Amino acid sequence: MPNPFVHVELLTNDVPKAKQFYSELFAWELEDHPGMAYTMINVGEGTGGGMMQIPMPDMPSHWIAYVQVDDVAASTAKAKSLGATIVKEVSEVPGVGSFSVFVDPTGAALAMWQPLPMKK
């Protein structure tokens, strides 16, 4: 099966303004995560996402999509072997999963996501 898009994320310089704009425009339900500077975007049907303060203040606000993979480390290495530039090495989101971010050979950024296995 092809790898699906599973999450979209807004990295912004003004989270309160973005939250107001998108909740009014699309009626998205926004859920702040206590202890994390992260807001989940609940859309009902379809792929949801999140928003957070951009970590580099000189970078403009932007959206990034995440594609689910079975092995983020192997997929990151494969992307690099195919000519991608890795801009965020594999990083863990404690209790949730791991991700990486790359820029493809055409200059487009994309993230990969490996969720933790579901508990039985």
KOLROKOL-773699 format. One line per field, with one value per atom (N, C-alpha, C): y, x, z; residue number from 1. Coordinates in steps of 0.001 Angstrom, whole numbers, plus 500000, padded with zeros to 6 digits. Atoms other than C-alpha are relative to their C-alpha. Layout:
v: [Y	...]
u: [X	...]
w: [Z	...]
nr: [NUM	...]
***
This chain:
v: [498818	500000	501238	498747	503503	500682	499284	505710	501195	498915	508087	501270	498776	511713	499817	500256	511583	501221	498844	515041	501204	498752	518644	500953	499187	521189	501418	498598	524949	500430	499383	526446	501493	498598	530082	500907	498994	533258	500626	499424	534139	498962	501080	531145	500544	499513	533152	500526	499477	534939	498855	501154	531647	499212	500734	529930	500712	499240	532707	499911	500010	532826	498652	501304	529075	499438	500491	528314	500722	499261	531054	499638	500314	530191	498618	501384	526409	499325	500579	525832	498805	501064	523623	500059	500076	522437	499943	499907	523410	499571	500552	521588	500224	499751	522953	498834	501079	520316	500596	499470	521235	499472	500387	521189	499979	499931	521413	501265	498835	524511	499497	500625	522599	499988	500016	522874	498980	500979	519905	500624	499559	520635	498785	501092	518341	500426	499612	518390	499092	500952	515515	498975	500907	513635	500546	499570	513721	500092	499911	514410	501246	498880	516587	500483	499469	518393	500704	499252	520810	501319	498736	524202	500304	499637	525558	501214	498889	528492	499489	500408	528305	500075	499994	527356	500988	499038	529737	501303	498767	533307	500699	499323	534454	499249	500785	531772	500410	499639	532640	498853	501011	530828	499121	500917	527731	498723	501304	524465	498915	501174	521067	498762	501240	517693	498862	501186	514384	498773	501264	511004	498891	501103	507858	498964	501040	505311	498921	501098	501948	500137	499876	502788	501359	498638	506479	500107	499939	505879	499473	500569	503648	500899	499120	505993	501287	498793	508989	499711	500388	507181	499821	500194	506221	501342	498666	509825	500660	499414	510965	499353	500696	508296	500379	499585	509569	501490	498604	513133	501025	499048	514671	500566	499391	517044	499841	500210	516059	501283	498758	519198	499776	500392	517450	498497	501435	514097	499358	500730	511423	500473	499467	512841	499352	500652	511289	501032	499294	512742	499005	500998	510972	499511	500625	508552	500009	499865	509246	499350	500550	508380	500768	499327	509682	500600	499323	512010	500477	499313	513529	500934	499046	516369	500080	499892	516575	500987	499192	518798	499133	500865	516864	500680	499415	517408	501195	498845	519978	501204	498900	522105	499997	500067	521012	499244	500643	520153	499026	501005	517083	499318	500707	515248	498559	501396	511537	499712	500290	510096	498496	501390	506722	499990	500035	506313	498814	501154	504101	498925	501069	500694	500159	499930	500559	498978	500926	499012	499102	500965	495896	499875]
u: [500849	500000	500889	499235	501328	499916	499969	502270	499056	500980	499418	500488	499835	499501	499170	500703	498555	499881	500004	499113	500501	499469	499583	500210	499620	501241	500340	499681	501381	501066	498953	504623	499847	500363	503781	500696	499426	505184	498955	501068	501774	498893	500964	499894	498610	501352	496999	499264	500628	496330	499608	500298	496519	498814	501109	494173	498680	501223	491606	499590	500288	491851	499437	500402	491611	498759	501223	488956	498777	501120	486762	499789	500113	487511	499417	500384	487045	499206	500695	485302	500763	499189	488214	499903	499922	488191	501475	498591	491513	500147	499793	492863	501447	498657	495853	500432	499446	498101	500748	499316	499036	501427	498603	502770	500766	499365	503464	499481	500455	503324	499501	500516	501214	498483	501449	497647	499624	500502	495950	498842	501090	493627	499126	500944	490598	499016	500811	488768	498808	501080	486311	500478	499560	486717	501258	498791	490009	501191	498738	493549	500025	499885	493921	501433	498655	496969	500260	499631	498499	500641	499291	500074	500847	499073	502951	500814	499091	505309	501176	498873	507966	501284	498808	511288	501091	498998	513371	499286	500771	512039	500194	499770	513588	499376	500634	511721	498529	501411	508308	499081	501007	505170	499776	500241	504464	499328	500602	502541	500965	499234	504257	499127	500767	502692	500872	499320	503609	499458	500349	503627	500373	499730	503351	500904	499075	506152	500102	499830	506862	501278	498698	510476	500592	499585	511334	501509	498538	515078	500392	499687	515222	499488	500565	512953	500793	499172	515089	501307	498768	518227	499742	500336	516495	499807	500202	515388	501351	498669	518989	500727	499322	520282	499429	500652	517821	500198	499671	519146	499353	500620	517133	501041	499217	518672	499200	500695	517769	500145	499959	516828	499653	500274	515584	500180	499737	517101	498858	501052	514862	499955	500220	513409	498758	501113	511117	499040	501033	507835	499600	500184	507691	498555	501302	504817	499113	500842	503586	500635	499336	506140	501269	498781	509096	499796	500130	509545	501355	498854	512089	499453	500397	511979	501126	499010	513717	499528	500299	513891	500371	499761	513536	500912	499081	515809	499428	500593	513325	499852	500085	513415	498763	501229	510102	500259	499852	509975	498856	500987	508151	500492	499647	508054	499518	500414	507839	499683	500503	506032	499870	500164	506257	499352	500651	503675	500500	499708	504359	498959	500989	502703	498822	501203	499151	500121	499980	498907	498771	501113	496795	499309]
w: [500000	500000	500000	499982	499231	501365	498726	502151	499960	500010	503077	500700	499223	504147	501273	498744	507837	500912	499093	509332	499213	500551	508248	501162	498854	510473	499560	500230	510550	500992	499187	511836	499754	500170	512481	501004	499111	513989	500907	499182	515490	500185	499755	516912	500335	499699	518455	498757	501220	515151	499064	500859	513205	500545	499402	515663	499738	500241	515333	498525	501433	511526	499548	500521	510851	500679	499353	513459	499447	500589	511982	498533	501419	508349	499765	500279	508534	501116	498844	511902	500573	499414	512970	501517	498553	516575	500378	499608	518161	501443	498662	521197	500417	499477	523118	500873	499185	524684	501171	498816	528266	500102	499856	528891	498689	501323	525150	499333	500759	523012	498647	501208	520484	500034	500141	519244	498936	500970	517578	499225	500862	514654	499725	500208	514710	498925	501165	511386	499774	500245	511753	498989	501058	508476	499336	500703	506612	500926	499278	507723	500866	499081	510786	500075	499914	511961	501310	498819	514362	499630	500215	514784	501216	498934	516785	499592	500247	517119	499179	500840	514426	500835	499146	516055	499578	500473	513892	499653	500180	514188	498653	501272	510896	498817	501062	508905	499887	500145	507436	500414	499683	508543	498781	501111	506465	500499	499742	506285	499549	500423	506110	500174	499966	505352	500507	499496	507011	499281	500629	505254	500977	499078	507374	499349	500449	507048	501080	499043	508687	500812	499341	509555	499623	500328	509736	499798	500174	510090	498621	501316	507000	498880	501033	505021	499874	500026	505983	499264	500696	504836	498505	501410	501574	499309	500579	500966	499725	500168	501487	498820	501096	499078	498639	501243	496464	499702	500270	496734	500898	499072	499584	500963	498929	502107	501282	498729	505649	500821	499223	507590	501460	498609	510755	500065	499849	511626	500781	499294	513119	501447	498654	516323	500594	499306	518898	500578	499260	520112	501094	498949	523502	500129	499832	523796	498771	501193	520245	498776	501182	517547	499682	500442	515550	498621	501288	512583	499515	500588	510242	498930	501034	507721	498982	501065	504369	498942	501181	501314	498806	501149	498068	498981	500981	495051	499226	500682	493662	500920	499046	496847	500875	499191	498414	501301	498694	502122	500248	499633	503436	501266	498768	506752	499922	499891	507518	501464	498656	510540	500191	499592	512262	501366	498681	515020	500817	499141	518011	499722	500203	517702	500964	499155	519037	501125	498857	522515	499915	500066	522698	501321]
nr: [1	1	1	2	2	2	3	3	3	4	4	4	5	5	5	6	6	6	7	7	7	8	8	8	9	9	9	10	10	10	11	11	11	12	12	12	13	13	13	14	14	14	15	15	15	16	16	16	17	17	17	18	18	18	19	19	19	20	20	20	21	21	21	22	22	22	23	23	23	24	24	24	25	25	25	26	26	26	27	27	27	28	28	28	29	29	29	30	30	30	31	31	31	32	32	32	33	33	33	34	34	34	35	35	35	36	36	36	37	37	37	38	38	38	39	39	39	40	40	40	41	41	41	42	42	42	43	43	43	44	44	44	45	45	45	46	46	46	47	47	47	48	48	48	49	49	49	50	50	50	51	51	51	52	52	52	53	53	53	54	54	54	55	55	55	56	56	56	57	57	57	58	58	58	59	59	59	60	60	60	61	61	61	62	62	62	63	63	63	64	64	64	65	65	65	66	66	66	67	67	67	68	68	68	69	69	69	70	70	70	71	71	71	72	72	72	73	73	73	74	74	74	75	75	75	76	76	76	77	77	77	78	78	78	79	79	79	80	80	80	81	81	81	82	82	82	83	83	83	84	84	84	85	85	85	86	86	86	87	87	87	88	88	88	89	89	89	90	90	90	91	91	91	92	92	92	93	93	93	94	94	94	95	95	95	96	96	96	97	97	97	98	98	98	99	99	99	100	100	100	101	101	101	102	102	102	103	103	103	104	104	104	105	105	105	106	106	106	107	107	107	108	108	108	109	109	109	110	110	110	111	111	111	112	112	112	113	113	113	114	114	114	115	115	115	116	116	116	117	117	117	118	118	118	119	119	119	120	120	120]
***
